Amino acid sequence: MSSQPSSPASRQIVWQSVVTVISAAILIGAEVFGAAFAGGWALAILFDLGDTGAHILQALLFVAGVFVMIAFIRNASRVEPFTRRA
């Protein structure tokens, strides 16, 4: 028995879930990216890397933050599905 995929027209957006996940992503994103910039600056001072080292560390931590946010949104969309069948 093979089931045919449902057409996009039969799905309905669950706006409450979308708003919940986006709101949480904004809050967590502010913390993650703030920590990336502050952490890069603090580590550069700790290891006496100078301004260039600080910028490099901030960029690396920023990229790590992007991966954290992607993982968060993917996992959150599993818990709070964005669509449901109509």
C-alpha positions as CSV (number, residue, x, y, z in Angstrom):
1,M,0.0,0.0,0.0
2,S,1.6,3.2,-1.1
3,S,0.0,6.5,-0.1
4,Q,0.2,9.4,-2.4
5,P,1.8,12.5,-1.0
6,S,-0.8,15.1,0.0
7,S,-1.1,18.2,-2.1
8,P,0.1,21.5,-0.7
9,A,-3.4,22.8,-0.8
10,S,-4.5,20.3,1.8
11,R,-2.1,21.8,4.4
12,Q,-2.8,24.7,6.7
13,I,-0.3,26.9,8.4
14,V,-0.4,26.9,12.2
15,W,0.4,30.5,12.9
16,Q,0.5,30.1,16.6
17,S,3.4,27.6,16.3
18,V,5.2,29.8,13.7
19,V,5.0,32.8,15.9
20,T,6.1,30.8,19.0
21,V,9.2,29.4,17.2
22,I,10.1,32.7,15.6
23,S,9.8,34.6,18.9
24,A,11.9,32.0,20.7
25,A,14.5,32.2,17.9
26,I,14.7,35.9,18.2
27,L,15.3,35.6,22.0
28,I,17.8,32.8,21.7
29,G,19.5,34.4,18.7
30,A,20.1,37.6,20.6
31,E,21.8,35.5,23.4
32,V,23.8,33.3,21.1
33,F,25.2,36.1,18.9
34,G,25.7,38.4,21.8
35,A,27.7,35.6,23.5
36,A,29.7,35.0,20.3
37,F,30.8,38.6,20.0
38,A,31.5,39.1,23.7
39,G,33.2,35.7,24.0
40,G,35.4,36.4,21.0
41,W,36.4,39.8,22.5
42,A,37.1,38.2,25.9
43,L,39.1,35.3,24.6
44,A,41.2,37.7,22.4
45,I,42.0,39.8,25.5
46,L,42.7,36.7,27.6
47,F,45.2,35.3,25.0
48,D,46.5,38.7,23.9
49,L,45.5,38.2,20.3
50,G,44.8,41.9,19.4
51,D,42.0,43.3,17.3
52,T,42.5,41.0,14.4
53,G,42.4,37.9,16.6
54,A,39.3,39.2,18.3
55,H,37.6,39.7,14.9
56,I,38.6,36.2,13.8
57,L,37.3,34.6,17.0
58,Q,34.1,36.6,16.8
59,A,33.6,35.4,13.2
60,L,34.2,31.8,14.2
61,L,31.9,31.9,17.1
62,F,29.3,33.7,15.0
63,V,29.4,30.8,12.5
64,A,29.0,28.4,15.4
65,G,26.0,30.5,16.5
66,V,24.4,30.1,13.0
67,F,24.7,26.3,13.3
68,V,23.1,26.5,16.8
69,M,20.2,28.6,15.5
70,I,19.6,26.3,12.5
71,A,19.5,23.3,14.8
72,F,17.2,25.1,17.2
73,I,14.7,26.0,14.5
74,R,14.8,22.5,13.0
75,N,14.1,20.9,16.4
76,A,11.5,23.5,17.4
77,S,9.6,22.9,14.1
78,R,9.4,19.2,15.0
79,V,8.0,20.0,18.4
80,E,5.7,22.8,17.2
81,P,4.8,21.8,13.6
82,F,4.3,24.7,11.2
83,T,1.6,23.0,9.2
84,R,-1.2,20.5,9.7
85,R,-3.5,18.7,7.3
86,A,-6.8,20.5,6.7
